[in-house]
Amino acid sequence: MEERNEIETPASEAVEAAAEGAIPAVASQAAPAKAAPVRRYVQPPRLCYFCVERVTIDYKNVDLLRRFVNERARIKPRRQTGTCAKHQRRLSVAIKRARHLGLLPFTAEHVRKYGWGGV
C-alpha cells in the first residue's frame, strides 16, 4: 500500500513544477485559437429626420405626421423611424392633437368598418 502513495503521475509533476515556478502552467496547455465570428450586416445608424432637415413638428402638417404612423394608425417607435428622443416626444403630442381634431384617425379604417375581429 505504501508503494501506491509513492507513485507520482506526470500530471502531478507538472503541477508541482508550475507551483515552484520552473514551468509556466499556461505553456503546458496551449488552447487552439478560435476563429473570429462572421459579422452580419450592420445597419448604418439612423439620423433624426427633424434634426437633419430642420423641420418643425406641427399638428396641422398631416402629410408629415402620416409618415410616422403605421397602417393600423399606431405611432411608430423610435427604432423604426430613427427620430431622436426629443422629437419623438413632440411627434407623439402632435399626432395626438391631430387625432383629437379629426385630422388623423385613432384606428385603421378596416377596424372601424369591420370591428376588431378577434380578441
KOLMAR-982080 format. One record per residue: residue number from 1; x, y, z of N, C-alpha, C in turn. Coordinates in nm, 3 decimals, decimal comma, m for minus. Layout:
N
pos;n_xx;n_yy;n_zz;ca_xx;ca_yy;ca_zz;c_xx;c_yy;c_zz
NUM;X;Y;Z;X;Y;Z;X;Y;Z .
...
This chain:
119
pos;n_xx;n_yy;n_zz;ca_xx;ca_yy;ca_zz;c_xx;c_yy;c_zz
1;0,080;m0,118;0,000;0,000;0,000;0,000;0,085;0,126;0,000 .
2;0,198;0,118;0,065;0,285;0,234;0,068;0,341;0,267;m0,069 .
3;0,355;0,167;m0,155;0,410;0,190;m0,288;0,315;0,272;m0,374 .
4;0,184;0,254;m0,359;0,088;0,331;m0,438;0,095;0,479;m0,406 .
5;0,116;0,515;m0,283;0,123;0,655;m0,245;0,250;0,719;m0,300 .
6;0,354;0,644;m0,318;0,480;0,699;m0,365;0,482;0,717;m0,516 .
7;0,393;0,649;m0,590;0,392;0,660;m0,736;0,329;0,794;m0,772 .
8;0,400;0,871;m0,854;0,350;1,002;m0,895;0,315;0,998;m1,043 .
9;0,212;1,066;m1,078;0,171;1,072;m1,218;0,238;1,191;m1,284 .
10;0,251;1,189;m1,416;0,314;1,302;m1,486;0,238;1,433;m1,466 .
11;0,107;1,426;m1,452;0,029;1,548;m1,434;0,061;1,613;m1,301 .
12;0,077;1,532;m1,198;0,108;1,590;m1,067;0,248;1,651;m1,066 .
13;0,341;1,594;m1,143;0,476;1,651;m1,153;0,470;1,788;m1,220 .
14;0,388;1,800;m1,323;0,377;1,927;m1,393;0,316;2,034;m1,303 .
15;0,219;1,994;m1,221;0,155;2,089;m1,130;0,256;2,137;m1,026 .
16;0,336;2,043;m0,973;0,436;2,081;m0,874;0,543;2,171;m0,935 .
17;0,584;2,143;m1,059;0,686;2,225;m1,124;0,632;2,365;m1,153 .
18;0,505;2,373;m1,189;0,445;2,503;m1,215;0,432;2,582;m1,086 .
19;0,401;2,512;m0,976;0,389;2,580;m0,847;0,524;2,634;m0,801 .
20;0,632;2,563;m0,834;0,765;2,609;m0,797;0,813;2,722;m0,887 .
21;0,748;2,739;m1,001;0,787;2,847;m1,091;0,881;2,802;m1,200 .
22;0,911;2,674;m1,211;1,002;2,625;m1,312;0,938;2,627;m1,450 .
23;0,811;2,584;m1,458;0,742;2,578;m1,586;0,612;2,659;m1,573 .
24;0,587;2,752;m1,663;0,459;2,822;m1,656;0,345;2,726;m1,687 .
25;0,238;2,734;m1,610;0,126;2,642;m1,623;0,054;2,658;m1,757 .
26;0,052;2,780;m1,812;m0,021;2,805;m1,936;0,053;2,746;m2,055 .
27;0,186;2,742;m2,049;0,264;2,695;m2,161;0,244;2,547;m2,185 .
28;0,215;2,470;m2,082;0,198;2,327;m2,099;0,065;2,294;m2,166 .
29;m0,033;2,381;m2,154;m0,164;2,356;m2,213;m0,200;2,470;m2,307 .
30;m0,159;2,458;m2,432;m0,188;2,561;m2,531;m0,325;2,534;m2,592 .
31;m0,416;2,629;m2,577;m0,551;2,614;m2,630;m0,552;2,660;m2,776 .
32;m0,624;2,591;m2,861;m0,630;2,635;m3,000;m0,707;2,766;m3,011 .
33;m0,662;2,853;m3,099;m0,726;2,984;m3,117;m0,858;2,966;m3,190 .
34;m0,961;3,035;m3,142;m1,092;3,028;m3,205;m1,097;3,127;m3,319 .
35;m1,168;3,091;m3,422;m1,185;3,181;m3,535;m1,283;3,292;m3,497 .
36;m1,261;3,409;m3,551;m1,348;3,522;m3,522;m1,486;3,496;m3,581 .
37;m1,594;3,533;m3,511;m1,728;3,510;m3,566;m1,751;3,597;m3,690 .
38;m1,830;3,545;m3,780;m1,859;3,618;m3,903;m1,957;3,729;m3,872 .
39;m1,924;3,850;m3,911;m2,011;3,964;m3,883;m2,123;3,969;m3,985 .
40;m2,243;3,989;m3,934;m2,359;4,001;m4,021;m2,371;4,146;m4,067 .
41;m2,475;4,173;m4,145;m2,500;4,308;m4,194;m2,530;4,400;m4,076 .
42;m2,459;4,508;m4,068;m2,481;4,607;m3,963;m2,546;4,728;m4,028 .
43;m2,664;4,760;m3,982;m2,737;4,871;m4,039;m2,672;5,002;m3,998 .
44;m2,657;5,097;m4,089;m2,599;5,226;m4,051;m2,690;5,298;m3,954 .
45;m2,635;5,380;m3,867;m2,719;5,450;m3,769;m2,817;5,544;m3,838 .
46;m2,939;5,542;m3,789;m3,041;5,629;m3,847;m3,027;5,769;m3,790 .
47;m3,050;5,865;m3,874;m3,043;6,003;m3,831;m3,185;6,057;m3,814 .
48;m3,202;6,143;m3,718;m3,333;6,202;m3,693;m3,370;6,293;m3,810 .
49;m3,486;6,268;m3,868;m3,533;6,347;m3,982;m3,549;6,494;m3,944 .
50;m3,600;6,518;m3,825;m3,628;6,655;m3,783;m3,501;6,732;m3,751 .
51;m3,400;6,663;m3,700;m3,272;6,729;m3,671;m3,197;6,761;m3,800 .
52;m3,200;6,669;m3,896;m3,125;6,687;m4,020;m3,190;6,791;m4,109 .
53;m3,322;6,782;m4,127;m3,392;6,871;m4,219;m3,436;7,003;m4,156 .
54;m3,420;7,016;m4,026;m3,462;7,137;m3,952;m3,611;7,167;m3,973 .
55;m3,693;7,061;m3,967;m3,837;7,072;m3,985;m3,901;7,086;m3,848 .
56;m3,996;7,176;m3,835;m4,069;7,189;m3,709;m4,188;7,094;m3,712 .
57;m4,220;7,039;m3,599;m4,331;6,945;m3,588;m4,457;7,025;m3,558 .
58;m4,558;7,011;m3,647;m4,683;7,084;m3,630;m4,798;6,986;m3,648 .
59;m4,898;6,995;m3,563;m5,010;6,902;m3,569;m5,094;6,921;m3,695 .
60;m5,081;7,036;m3,761;m5,158;7,063;m3,883;m5,094;7,004;m4,007 .
61;m4,967;6,964;m3,999;m4,897;6,906;m4,112;m4,924;6,756;m4,115 .
62;m5,040;6,719;m4,167;m5,087;6,581;m4,162;m5,003;6,490;m4,250 .
63;m4,958;6,539;m4,364;m4,878;6,457;m4,455;m4,748;6,412;m4,388 .
64;m4,688;6,499;m4,312;m4,565;6,464;m4,240;m4,595;6,366;m4,126 .
65;m4,705;6,388;m4,056;m4,737;6,301;m3,943;m4,774;6,160;m3,986 .
66;m4,832;6,145;m4,106;m4,869;6,013;m4,156;m4,748;5,924;m4,178 .
67;m4,632;5,982;m4,201;m4,510;5,903;m4,220;m4,471;5,830;m4,092 .
68;m4,512;5,883;m3,979;m4,472;5,828;m3,850;m4,584;5,749;m3,783 .
69;m4,685;5,714;m3,860;m4,798;5,633;m3,812;m4,808;5,512;m3,902 .
70;m4,823;5,391;m3,845;m4,830;5,270;m3,927;m4,970;5,250;m3,984 .
71;m4,992;5,139;m4,055;m5,119;5,116;m4,123;m5,235;5,093;m4,026 .
72;m5,205;5,062;m3,901;m5,311;5,045;m3,800;m5,332;5,173;m3,721 .
73;m5,274;5,283;m3,766;m5,286;5,415;m3,706;m5,219;5,423;m3,569 .
74;m5,115;5,344;m3,550;m5,038;5,348;m3,425;m4,907;5,423;m3,450 .
75;m4,859;5,492;m3,350;m4,736;5,569;m3,364;m4,619;5,473;m3,371 .
76;m4,534;5,490;m3,472;m4,417;5,404;m3,489;m4,314;5,435;m3,382 .
77;m4,243;5,334;m3,334;m4,140;5,358;m3,231;m4,015;5,422;m3,290 .
78;m3,932;5,472;m3,202;m3,808;5,540;m3,242;m3,716;5,449;m3,320 .
79;m3,709;5,322;m3,284;m3,615;5,231;m3,350;m3,653;5,207;m3,496 .
80;m3,779;5,231;m3,533;m3,821;5,216;m3,672;m3,803;5,346;m3,750 .
81;m3,834;5,458;m3,689;m3,830;5,585;m3,761;m3,694;5,652;m3,753 .
82;m3,619;5,627;m3,646;m3,488;5,689;m3,633;m3,491;5,828;m3,572 .
83;m3,604;5,870;m3,519;m3,610;6,003;m3,460;m3,541;6,003;m3,324 .
84;m3,493;6,118;m3,284;m3,430;6,129;m3,153;m3,540;6,138;m3,046 .
85;m3,500;6,126;m2,920;m3,597;6,121;m2,811;m3,678;6,250;m2,800 .
86;m3,612;6,362;m2,818;m3,681;6,491;m2,805;m3,788;6,506;m2,912 .
87;m3,755;6,472;m3,036;m3,852;6,488;m3,143;m3,959;6,379;m3,139 .
88;m3,926;6,261;m3,085;m4,028;6,157;m3,072;m4,136;6,200;m2,974 .
89;m4,096;6,266;m2,866;m4,196;6,315;m2,770;m4,284;6,422;m2,833 .
90;m4,223;6,515;m2,905;m4,302;6,620;m2,970;m4,390;6,564;m3,081 .
91;m4,340;6,463;m3,150;m4,416;6,400;m3,257;m4,540;6,330;m3,202 .
92;m4,525;6,260;m3,089;m4,640;6,190;m3,032;m4,746;6,289;m2,984 .
93;m4,704;6,401;m2,930;m4,800;6,504;m2,887;m4,873;6,560;m3,008 .
94;m4,801;6,586;m3,119;m4,863;6,641;m3,239;m4,961;6,541;m3,301 .
95;m4,926;6,414;m3,302;m5,016;6,312;m3,356;m5,143;6,303;m3,271 .
96;m5,128;6,308;m3,141;m5,245;6,300;m3,053;m5,335;6,423;m3,069 .
97;m5,275;6,539;m3,088;m5,356;6,660;m3,112;m5,431;6,649;m3,244 .
98;m5,362;6,598;m3,347;m5,427;6,583;m3,478;m5,540;6,481;m3,471 .
99;m5,526;6,380;m3,388;m5,633;6,282;m3,371;m5,755;6,345;m3,305 .
100;m5,734;6,426;m3,204;m5,847;6,489;m3,135;m5,920;6,589;m3,224 .
101;m5,848;6,651;m3,315;m5,912;6,745;m3,406;m5,971;6,678;m3,529 .
102;m5,952;6,548;m3,542;m6,009;6,476;m3,656;m5,922;6,478;m3,780 .
103;m5,799;6,521;m3,769;m5,711;6,524;m3,885;m5,646;6,387;m3,912 .
104;m5,628;6,310;m3,807;m5,573;6,175;m3,817;m5,670;6,078;m3,747 .
105;m5,678;5,955;m3,796;m5,768;5,858;m3,732;m5,707;5,799;m3,606 .
106;m5,793;5,759;m3,514;m5,748;5,687;m3,394;m5,719;5,541;m3,428 .
107;m5,800;5,483;m3,518;m5,782;5,343;m3,556;m5,778;5,333;m3,708 .
108;m5,737;5,216;m3,756;m5,732;5,193;m3,901;m5,874;5,182;m3,957 .
109;m5,887;5,206;m4,085;m6,019;5,206;m4,147;m6,084;5,068;m4,143 .
110;m6,008;4,963;m4,164;m6,069;4,829;m4,163;m6,117;4,791;m4,023 .
111;m6,055;4,846;m3,918;m6,100;4,818;m3,782;m6,231;4,892;m3,757 .
112;m6,240;5,016;m3,804;m6,363;5,093;m3,787;m6,479;5,030;m3,865 .
113;m6,446;4,976;m3,983;m6,550;4,924;m4,071;m6,601;4,786;m4,028 .
114;m6,506;4,696;m3,996;m6,544;4,556;m3,969;m6,531;4,515;m3,823 .
115;m6,484;4,602;m3,739;m6,465;4,566;m3,600;m6,327;4,507;m3,576 .
116;m6,299;4,479;m3,451;m6,167;4,430;m3,415;m6,143;4,291;m3,471 .
117;m6,244;4,205;m3,472;m6,235;4,077;m3,540;m6,148;3,974;m3,472 .
118;m6,163;3,959;m3,344;m6,082;3,857;m3,279;m6,082;3,875;m3,130 .
119;m5,982;3,938;m3,086;m5,952;3,948;m2,945;m6,057;4,016;m2,870 .
